[in-house]
Amino acid sequence: MKLFHTENGKEVVYVQMQDLMHLNSIDIPIPASIYVKVFTRTIIVDDSNRFEFVKFDEEHEIKFFRELDFVIDFEQYVNLTDEQLEEKRKKLSTKAQEIVEKWNSMTQEERQKSDLPEEYENLGYMLMFLSEIYSIKYGKRVMPFPDFVKLPKVKKKKMLFKRKKDVK
């Protein structure tokens, strides 16, 4: 997830460690300043730190992250209704299915030249973070957001089925 913010009149972007590790694992050129800031020391990312944010403030870094569609911009999704989030999920799933169908119809030669596997992987990555946003909205996931992030107040979802111990 990425968060764009203005601090002292200058735009900055905060990006989660998990996203940075994902970037390092795929075949995409990473600006040297980002690489130096994050990858020049030994980093072990696990469940204890994968949601931590790293701040980037250089203009080219901000441009780089703005252009990465598969790293979800939290602000574009956090205030969507459940129905809107579901619609986004369906669109991404449909696009992923279209990639599968296109891939399956390609020859071996076409597949070797194709970037469809990367597109498919990035769609899966986006789908994973849509579910994280849903979890954040309903208090099922806590993340170490910077202080400027204001989470929306959402009513708890009503239980569809009551457990025996919940009935009085």
Secondary structure, DSSP 8 states (H G I E B T S, - for coil): -EEEEEETTEEEEEEEHHHHHHHHHSS----HHHHHHHHSS-----TTTTT-EEEE-SHHHHHHHHH-TTS-BHHHHTT--HHHHHHHHHHHHHHHHHHHHHHHTS-HHHHHH--HHHHHHHHHHHHHHHHHHHHHHTTS------TT-----------SS--GGG--
